[in-house]
Amino acid sequence: MAKQVNCDCGFMVRAQSDDELVEHVQLHAREIHQMDVPRDKALEMSKPVEATVTI
């Protein structure tokens, strides 16, 4: 099952793997909000969602 994180600024990321999700959350936090987000915090912020396919 995919996981998703929504940021208060409107950013949203959805990924199939924890590693991919954490990578994008940390990159967003660092580049946009000048914050460091530990892996466990990024995963804590995530919610399971159904995977979607765009064609």
N, C-alpha and C positions, 0 to 999 in steps of 0.2 A: 504494500500500500504506500502511496506517495504521502509526503508530508509537506506542509505549507506554513510559511511565516508571513504575517502581514505587519508592516511597520506603520507607525502612526503617521508618517509622512506620505503614505500612499503606495510605497514600494511593496511588491508581493513577489515571493519566490516559492516555487513548487518543484520538488525533486523526488526522484525515486529512492535515492540513497542518502543516508545520513551524512556521509562525507561531502557529497555535492551540495546538499542543503547548507551545511555549516560553512563551506567555502564561500558561497554566495552571500550568506548573512554576514559573515565577517568582513568580506570585501565591501559590501554596502555600508556597514557601520563605520568602517575605517575611512572610506572615501567621502561619504556624504555627511556623517555625523562626528567624525574625528573621535571615534570610540573604539575600544577593543572589547570584543564580545568573546568570552571563553566558550569553548565547544559545548560544555554542559548547559550554559545559559541559552545558547542558540537552539539546542535541542529541546530545552524546557519551554521555549517560546513557540515551538512548532505544534501543529495539530494534524492528525491524520485526515487525509482527504482521498476521494476517489481520483484515480489518474484520469487525465483527459487526453484526447488525441485531436490535434488540429490537422485538417486535411486541406 
